[in-house]
Amino acid sequence: MADGTDWGVATWEGHRRRQHLDFRKLSFREKLAIIEQLGEVAAFFAQRRAARGLPVSSRWPGRAASG
């Protein structure tokens, strides 16, 4: 029975592959907008952690500290 479900995205790798394909279809301007939005979300959660007295990382995981 064909229900139109794409079972290729039912796995972790399949979903990740689909996300990469969808991102590649976006224009450069759309990609920049999404990256800016992700930065705003990260800043929001950092502010919430700081307000609760929790540690906040000042650099991205996996990147060397600059300065």
C-alpha positions in Angstrom: 0.0 0.0 0.0 1.6 3.3 -1.1 0.8 6.1 1.4 3.3 8.6 0.1 5.5 8.3 3.2 9.2 8.9 2.5 10.8 6.1 4.7 14.3 7.2 3.6 14.1 9.9 6.3 13.1 7.5 9.0 16.7 7.0 10.1 19.2 9.4 11.6 21.3 9.3 8.5 18.4 9.6 6.2 17.0 12.7 8.0 20.5 14.3 8.1 20.9 13.7 4.4 17.4 15.3 3.8 18.4 18.4 5.9 21.6 18.8 3.9 19.7 18.6 0.6 17.1 21.1 1.8 19.8 23.5 2.9 21.6 23.3 -0.4 18.4 24.3 -2.2 18.3 27.6 -0.4 19.6 30.8 -1.8 22.7 32.4 -0.3 20.5 35.1 1.2 18.2 32.5 2.8 21.2 30.6 4.2 22.5 33.8 5.8 19.1 34.6 7.3 18.9 31.1 8.9 22.4 31.4 10.3 21.6 34.8 11.8 18.4 33.3 13.4 20.4 30.4 14.8 22.8 32.9 16.4 19.9 34.8 18.0 18.6 31.6 19.4 22.0 30.7 20.8 22.3 34.2 22.4 18.8 33.8 23.9 19.7 30.6 25.6 23.1 31.9 26.8 21.3 34.9 28.4 18.8 32.5 30.1 21.7 30.4 31.5 23.6 33.5 32.7 20.4 34.8 34.4 20.1 31.6 36.3 23.8 31.7 37.3 24.7 28.8 35.1 28.0 28.7 33.2 27.9 30.0 29.7 30.6 29.1 27.1 32.2 32.1 25.5 33.2 30.1 22.4 31.8 27.5 20.2 32.4 23.9 21.0 35.2 22.4 18.9 36.8 25.7 18.0 40.0 27.1 19.4 39.7 30.1 21.7 40.8 33.3 20.0 42.8 36.0 21.6 
